[in-house]
Amino acid sequence: MVYIPYLEVDNRPSDTASWRKFAYQLNEWGKPLRDANLTFGWHNHDFEFTEITSSIRPIDIILSASNYISLELDVAWAISTDTDVLNFVSQPRARIS
């Protein structure tokens, strides 16, 4: 398993379009790893669960970019943003590993 662990504040996308571009890049980075039969994904912190605009969060953009990006869910960070974690993990797109 290979997970991207973090984005420094200065490197984080700031709007929906730049998060979509980042998610596309993330998917591209994962292709060689998936081709090598490795799980590839993202490890979250609080900022991915914070809305960019009404009801659009970076975590949703990341997971919507590809069915091949898995999530190493850090439950404590998700809860710190008042996310309903049980509801989140019950959604098919969550792909928790």
Summary of the structure (lengths in Angstrom):
residues: 97
radius of gyration: 12.7
end to end distance: 9.1
largest distance: 38.0
contacts: 252
relative contact order: 0.20
helix: 48%
strand: 13%
